[in-house]
Amino acid sequence: MTQRIHSDDIDLFQHTLGDALRQLRKQRQLTLVDVAAAVDRHRSFISELECGKHNPSLDTLRLLCRFYGIHTGELILKVEEQVAAYQVEHK
């Protein structure tokens, strides 16, 4: 039987990814303008990603990860682990 994925799961991933991106930026003491300029995106777009309002394209995610000096898979795995932990805690 195939497990159905609910939109709540996607929203949770999106918000958790946004939190992780914000954390990476703040750890490096960067502004939204700094990041936006580095990856050639608008500041408001980066803000919306961090707020979980949008999912980045794979290209944008790769640019952000390269800028932050981490592997894309590493970030996704971290976010997936956080989502799974949240889901276990809130069952």
Backbone hydrogen bonds, N-H to C=O, Kabsch-Sander energy under -0.5 kcal/mol:
donor,donor_aa,acceptor,acceptor_aa,energy
6,H,4,R,-0.5
9,D,6,H,-0.9
10,I,6,H,-1.4
11,D,7,S,-2.7
12,L,8,D,-2.4
13,F,9,D,-2.2
14,Q,10,I,-2.7
15,H,11,D,-2.6
16,T,12,L,-2.5
17,L,13,F,-2.9
18,G,14,Q,-2.1
19,D,15,H,-2.3
20,A,16,T,-2.1
21,L,17,L,-2.5
22,R,18,G,-2.4
23,Q,19,D,-2.5
24,L,20,A,-2.3
25,R,21,L,-2.1
26,K,22,R,-2.8
27,Q,23,Q,-2.6
28,R,24,L,-1.1
29,Q,26,K,-1.5
30,L,25,R,-2.1
35,V,31,T,-2.1
36,A,32,L,-2.9
37,A,33,V,-2.4
38,A,34,D,-1.9
39,V,35,V,-1.9
40,D,36,A,-0.6
40,D,37,A,-0.5
41,R,36,A,-2.4
46,I,42,H,-1.9
47,S,43,R,-2.3
48,E,44,S,-2.3
49,L,45,F,-2.1
50,E,46,I,-2.3
51,C,47,S,-1.7
52,G,49,L,-1.4
53,K,48,E,-2.6
54,H,48,E,-0.8
61,L,57,S,-2.7
62,R,58,L,-2.5
63,L,59,D,-2.2
64,L,60,T,-2.7
65,C,61,L,-2.6
66,R,62,R,-2.6
67,F,63,L,-2.5
68,Y,64,L,-2.4
69,G,65,C,-1.0
69,G,66,R,-0.5
70,I,65,C,-2.4
75,L,71,H,-1.8
76,I,72,T,-2.5
77,L,73,G,-2.7
78,K,74,E,-2.1
79,V,75,L,-2.5
80,E,76,I,-2.9
81,E,77,L,-2.5
82,Q,78,K,-2.1
83,V,79,V,-2.5
84,A,80,E,-2.6
85,A,81,E,-2.3
86,Y,82,Q,-2.2
87,Q,83,V,-2.5
88,V,84,A,-2.1
89,E,85,A,-2.2
90,H,86,Y,-1.8
91,K,88,V,-1.0
